[in-house]
Amino acid sequence: MFRRKNRPKKTSAQIQQVLKDTWIEEEKGIITNLPYADCIGTCGQGDLCVSYNALKKIFGKPTIDSGNGDGKIRKGWIVKIDGVICTIYDWKQGKKYRGYRPLKNARWSVGGSHPISRRLVQGVIDDYLLNGIPPKVIRFEGDPHRS
């Protein structure tokens, strides 16, 4: 991966301004179990180091629970945090790519509709790990695989 060495770090004020931009919906909070169609057009934003059990406690049952058909993803969540679509998944961590790797040792990838997606997910996880209290999550009760 190529990175710009002299890229300035974003301050919290800049991040808050991005979140206030008008293109982001005025939704607040976390919505899980979104339909697969909502993640179309998202792209990878980074990786996470967190356990599968912590992700289950925070975001509930995975949206993608039995793989995605081609073996590249075993488990994954499609969530919306403050109006920004975020996806969390174990990209190419299964038998076909790395031999058997238990979910507890998986590297989790984060994708999203905006580069702030990874920071939003990391913030929710950090808050849970610091306080031990899962965030209030609204679980979409529709069929997660509908188009």
Backbone bond lengths (Angstrom), bond angles and torsions (degrees), N, CA, C in turn:
res aa  C-N    CA-C-N  psi(-1)  N-CA   C-N-CA  omega(-1)  CA-C   N-CA-C  phi
1 M - - - 1.451 - - 1.520 108.36 -
2 F 1.303 116.78 135.23 1.444 121.55 178.95 1.519 109.51 -93.12
3 R 1.297 116.02 136.38 1.458 120.96 178.46 1.514 109.21 -129.92
4 R 1.286 115.35 144.77 1.461 119.05 174.74 1.518 108.20 -79.54
5 K 1.310 116.51 125.14 1.463 120.48 -174.83 1.519 112.39 -73.01
6 N 1.303 117.53 -36.60 1.461 120.29 -175.15 1.524 112.55 -100.60
7 R 1.316 117.11 23.38 1.458 120.78 -180.00 1.524 109.53 -72.52
8 P 1.337 117.43 125.94 1.466 118.82 -178.90 1.525 111.39 -68.49
9 K 1.324 116.05 144.50 1.463 121.24 178.07 1.513 109.46 -74.64
10 K 1.318 115.34 146.61 1.458 120.74 178.40 1.528 108.85 -80.67
11 T 1.318 115.91 135.92 1.454 120.49 176.50 1.517 108.75 -87.92
12 S 1.311 116.79 164.21 1.463 119.56 179.97 1.527 110.97 -62.95
13 A 1.333 118.22 -31.73 1.465 120.66 177.59 1.533 110.60 -64.95
14 Q 1.347 116.91 -39.86 1.458 120.25 178.33 1.524 110.92 -66.48
15 I 1.322 116.60 -40.32 1.466 120.52 178.56 1.517 110.23 -63.84
16 Q 1.328 117.58 -43.60 1.463 120.75 178.47 1.522 110.99 -63.08
17 Q 1.337 117.56 -35.95 1.467 120.06 178.06 1.519 110.71 -65.49
18 V 1.334 116.83 -40.99 1.465 119.97 177.55 1.522 110.10 -59.82
19 L 1.325 116.24 -40.95 1.461 119.86 -179.69 1.525 111.99 -67.81
20 K 1.327 118.18 -25.10 1.457 121.91 -179.59 1.522 112.89 -86.73
21 D 1.335 116.98 -9.79 1.467 119.99 -179.46 1.522 110.08 -54.09
22 T 1.313 115.71 149.83 1.456 120.70 -173.55 1.517 114.18 -69.99
23 W 1.334 119.42 -22.39 1.459 119.81 -179.26 1.519 112.11 -72.04
24 I 1.322 118.18 -19.73 1.458 121.00 177.49 1.517 108.27 -82.77
25 E 1.324 115.38 131.45 1.456 120.18 -178.58 1.527 110.01 -61.36
26 E 1.296 115.88 154.85 1.465 121.56 -178.45 1.522 112.17 -81.78
27 E 1.300 117.74 34.42 1.457 121.61 178.60 1.519 109.16 -89.04
28 K 1.288 116.12 142.31 1.457 121.47 174.91 1.520 107.88 -123.36
29 G 1.298 116.52 144.32 1.456 120.66 178.63 1.518 111.98 104.38
30 I 1.335 114.59 -169.54 1.458 122.50 -174.86 1.519 108.97 -121.35
31 I 1.319 115.74 127.71 1.464 121.55 175.69 1.523 106.66 -119.03
32 T 1.338 117.55 127.70 1.463 121.47 -179.38 1.521 110.46 -113.75
33 N 1.330 115.23 176.31 1.462 123.30 176.41 1.529 111.74 62.40
34 L 1.319 116.95 35.84 1.460 120.71 178.36 1.529 109.60 -71.17
35 P 1.317 117.91 154.93 1.462 120.10 178.95 1.526 111.42 -66.92
36 Y 1.321 115.45 152.79 1.462 121.36 -177.88 1.529 111.62 -57.58
37 A 1.309 117.22 -33.28 1.466 121.37 -178.82 1.529 111.86 -59.16
38 D 1.334 117.78 -26.78 1.464 121.09 -179.74 1.524 112.96 -68.36
39 C 1.335 117.93 -21.87 1.470 119.04 -177.84 1.523 112.50 -92.37
40 I 1.315 117.98 -0.52 1.465 120.34 177.49 1.532 108.39 -68.33
41 G 1.318 115.64 129.19 1.456 121.16 -178.40 1.520 113.60 96.60
42 T 1.327 117.30 -2.32 1.467 119.54 175.89 1.528 108.38 -85.04
43 C 1.319 116.08 165.01 1.464 119.69 177.70 1.523 109.22 -145.30
44 G 1.319 116.15 164.23 1.455 122.19 -177.98 1.523 111.85 -59.96
45 Q 1.342 115.01 138.30 1.464 120.87 -178.98 1.527 112.18 -124.63
46 G 1.335 118.32 -9.93 1.458 119.54 179.32 1.511 111.72 153.30
47 D 1.321 116.15 -172.16 1.467 123.02 -177.89 1.518 110.33 -123.04
48 L 1.347 114.44 162.14 1.458 122.10 178.36 1.516 110.33 -129.47
49 C 1.308 115.95 150.03 1.453 121.86 170.26 1.529 106.31 -113.96
50 V 1.311 115.77 98.43 1.465 121.48 -178.93 1.523 107.79 -156.20
51 S 1.325 117.00 152.71 1.455 120.04 -178.17 1.528 111.50 -79.83
52 Y 1.318 115.00 155.09 1.464 121.39 176.88 1.527 110.14 -61.10
53 N 1.328 116.63 -40.33 1.470 119.88 -179.74 1.522 111.91 -62.54
54 A 1.328 117.70 -39.15 1.468 120.22 177.51 1.525 110.20 -64.55
55 L 1.333 117.40 -42.27 1.463 120.35 178.22 1.527 111.11 -61.74
56 K 1.345 116.62 -40.89 1.470 119.87 178.14 1.523 111.53 -64.35
57 K 1.327 117.12 -39.16 1.467 119.90 179.42 1.520 111.80 -67.73
58 I 1.320 116.92 -34.52 1.463 120.86 -177.99 1.522 111.56 -80.25
59 F 1.338 117.17 -51.70 1.462 121.29 -170.66 1.529 113.96 -104.48
60 G 1.327 118.09 -2.77 1.459 120.60 179.06 1.521 112.07 82.43
61 K 1.325 115.30 -162.74 1.459 121.89 -179.63 1.527 109.59 -61.73
62 P 1.347 117.83 136.54 1.464 120.14 -179.65 1.529 112.74 -60.32
63 T 1.314 116.26 145.25 1.462 122.06 174.78 1.525 109.26 -67.65
64 I 1.327 116.49 -43.29 1.467 122.58 174.41 1.521 105.26 -101.49
65 D 1.346 116.47 104.01 1.456 119.99 -171.27 1.521 113.59 -107.33
66 S 1.319 118.14 -19.09 1.461 119.40 -177.07 1.525 111.48 -130.26
67 G 1.300 116.54 33.89 1.461 121.15 178.66 1.514 111.86 88.42
68 N 1.326 114.59 167.22 1.458 119.69 -176.87 1.517 112.90 -108.11
69 G 1.310 117.63 10.85 1.463 120.44 176.00 1.515 114.17 103.09
70 D 1.325 118.06 -41.64 1.461 119.48 -178.75 1.527 112.59 -100.91
71 G 1.310 117.83 3.65 1.458 121.99 175.82 1.513 115.59 81.93
72 K 1.325 118.33 1.78 1.461 120.09 -178.97 1.524 112.20 -79.35
73 I 1.330 116.91 -25.36 1.463 121.54 178.97 1.520 108.29 -129.97
74 R 1.344 116.51 129.79 1.469 120.62 175.13 1.518 111.05 -96.85
75 K 1.322 117.21 -43.95 1.462 122.70 -179.41 1.518 108.35 -135.51
76 G 1.327 115.97 147.76 1.454 119.35 178.72 1.516 112.21 -166.31
77 W 1.310 115.44 154.10 1.458 122.88 177.81 1.516 108.87 -121.65
78 I 1.322 115.88 140.50 1.461 121.82 171.57 1.520 105.21 -116.89
79 V 1.327 116.01 112.36 1.461 121.20 -174.58 1.520 110.27 -129.77
80 K 1.298 114.92 163.83 1.459 121.19 174.14 1.521 106.04 -124.82
81 I 1.326 116.90 121.46 1.459 122.55 178.85 1.521 107.72 -114.51
82 D 1.306 116.31 116.14 1.468 122.42 -178.28 1.532 111.94 49.52
83 G 1.331 116.83 40.71 1.455 121.42 176.08 1.507 115.66 87.22
84 V 1.325 119.14 -1.49 1.465 123.00 -178.72 1.535 108.48 -106.59
85 I 1.329 116.44 125.60 1.467 121.20 178.06 1.523 109.00 -70.32
86 C 1.336 116.29 130.47 1.464 122.50 177.93 1.527 108.08 -132.21
87 T 1.315 116.66 139.02 1.456 121.27 175.60 1.525 108.19 -120.84
88 I 1.327 115.70 140.53 1.466 122.08 178.68 1.523 105.62 -127.58
89 Y 1.329 117.54 125.94 1.458 119.72 -173.74 1.522 110.57 -157.42
90 D 1.329 115.94 159.23 1.470 121.33 179.46 1.534 109.07 -99.73
91 W 1.316 116.96 82.93 1.455 123.67 -174.11 1.520 111.67 -69.63
92 K 1.322 115.96 119.48 1.463 124.18 176.33 1.529 112.59 52.42
93 Q 1.321 115.99 49.09 1.465 120.69 177.88 1.525 111.57 -109.98
94 G 1.331 118.71 1.04 1.465 122.95 -175.81 1.519 113.69 -84.27
95 K 1.338 115.14 -175.70 1.465 123.10 -176.28 1.521 112.56 -56.85
96 K 1.306 116.92 -40.88 1.467 121.46 -175.23 1.528 112.28 -62.40
97 Y 1.327 117.41 -27.91 1.460 120.91 -173.73 1.525 114.16 -108.94
98 R 1.320 118.26 -35.26 1.470 120.50 -175.12 1.527 113.16 -133.21
99 G 1.311 118.00 21.11 1.448 118.89 -172.45 1.522 107.26 71.77
100 Y 1.308 117.87 -160.86 1.463 118.65 179.99 1.522 109.43 -85.56
101 R 1.295 116.70 122.43 1.457 122.24 176.59 1.521 107.18 -128.47
102 P 1.344 117.65 113.87 1.467 119.12 179.99 1.528 111.51 -60.24
103 L 1.317 116.06 153.05 1.463 120.41 -179.47 1.521 111.99 -59.29
104 K 1.341 117.21 -31.36 1.470 118.92 -179.04 1.526 112.06 -64.57
105 N 1.340 117.17 -22.56 1.462 121.13 179.33 1.522 113.18 -104.13
106 A 1.318 117.42 6.82 1.470 121.17 -175.96 1.532 110.73 -71.91
107 R 1.330 114.42 151.12 1.454 121.22 171.35 1.525 105.86 -94.47
108 W 1.309 117.29 126.52 1.456 121.76 -175.73 1.514 110.28 -97.45
109 S 1.308 115.67 129.90 1.463 122.08 177.30 1.518 109.10 -97.13
110 V 1.315 116.03 149.12 1.464 121.76 176.88 1.515 108.10 -121.92
111 G 1.314 115.56 131.03 1.451 121.59 174.34 1.513 108.13 -121.39
112 G 1.303 116.19 173.75 1.445 117.33 178.09 1.508 113.25 178.47
113 S 1.319 113.62 176.66 1.458 121.30 -178.60 1.522 111.81 -85.87
114 H 1.336 117.33 -4.74 1.459 121.72 -178.66 1.530 108.40 -153.88
115 P 1.335 118.95 149.46 1.461 120.46 179.20 1.529 114.50 -58.02
116 I 1.317 118.42 -18.50 1.466 120.95 179.13 1.537 111.88 -75.06
117 S 1.330 116.94 -9.09 1.468 121.90 -175.31 1.523 112.62 -54.50
118 R 1.326 117.21 -47.97 1.464 119.54 -177.42 1.532 111.15 -63.53
119 R 1.311 116.09 -39.05 1.472 119.35 179.53 1.523 111.45 -67.43
120 L 1.315 117.12 -36.45 1.467 119.77 177.38 1.527 110.85 -64.17
121 V 1.335 116.12 -46.45 1.466 120.39 179.16 1.522 109.94 -63.19
122 Q 1.334 117.07 -45.51 1.470 120.61 179.63 1.522 110.82 -61.07
123 G 1.328 117.88 -38.39 1.460 121.28 178.42 1.520 112.48 -63.17
124 V 1.327 116.89 -42.19 1.468 120.86 177.96 1.527 110.12 -63.99
125 I 1.334 116.34 -43.36 1.471 120.65 179.92 1.526 110.59 -65.87
126 D 1.328 118.08 -45.47 1.463 121.38 179.31 1.522 111.21 -60.37
127 D 1.316 116.61 -41.50 1.455 120.71 178.77 1.529 110.81 -61.36
128 Y 1.333 116.48 -42.13 1.460 120.42 177.78 1.531 110.83 -65.34
129 L 1.330 117.24 -45.29 1.465 120.24 -177.38 1.529 112.07 -66.20
130 L 1.345 117.09 -33.08 1.464 120.35 179.02 1.527 112.55 -75.59
131 N 1.330 116.19 -41.98 1.458 120.61 -174.41 1.520 114.35 -97.31
132 G 1.330 117.14 -22.07 1.458 120.57 -178.51 1.523 113.56 74.77
133 I 1.323 116.92 7.08 1.457 121.12 -178.90 1.526 108.12 -113.10
134 P 1.351 117.34 120.34 1.463 118.38 178.52 1.525 110.99 -64.63
135 P 1.325 118.04 146.40 1.467 120.09 179.80 1.523 110.79 -70.15
136 K 1.319 115.69 161.38 1.460 120.06 175.02 1.519 107.21 -72.75
137 V 1.320 116.22 123.14 1.453 122.35 -176.27 1.522 108.81 -122.12
138 I 1.327 115.93 133.27 1.450 121.46 173.37 1.524 106.29 -94.07
139 R 1.310 116.44 122.04 1.467 120.35 -178.29 1.518 109.28 -99.30
140 F 1.339 115.94 117.26 1.455 121.58 176.68 1.515 107.75 -66.23
141 E 1.311 117.65 127.31 1.457 120.42 -173.67 1.522 114.32 -97.99
142 G 1.322 117.51 7.90 1.459 120.12 178.34 1.519 111.10 -75.03
143 D 1.313 115.62 -178.38 1.447 121.11 176.06 1.517 108.30 -75.53
144 P 1.362 119.17 115.84 1.461 120.84 -175.35 1.527 113.63 -66.39
145 H 1.333 118.18 -14.59 1.466 120.04 -176.91 1.528 112.68 -102.99
146 R 1.315 116.92 6.88 1.466 118.91 178.97 1.527 109.34 -72.81
147 S 1.285 115.92 156.36 1.475 120.16 -178.87 1.499 111.17 -91.33
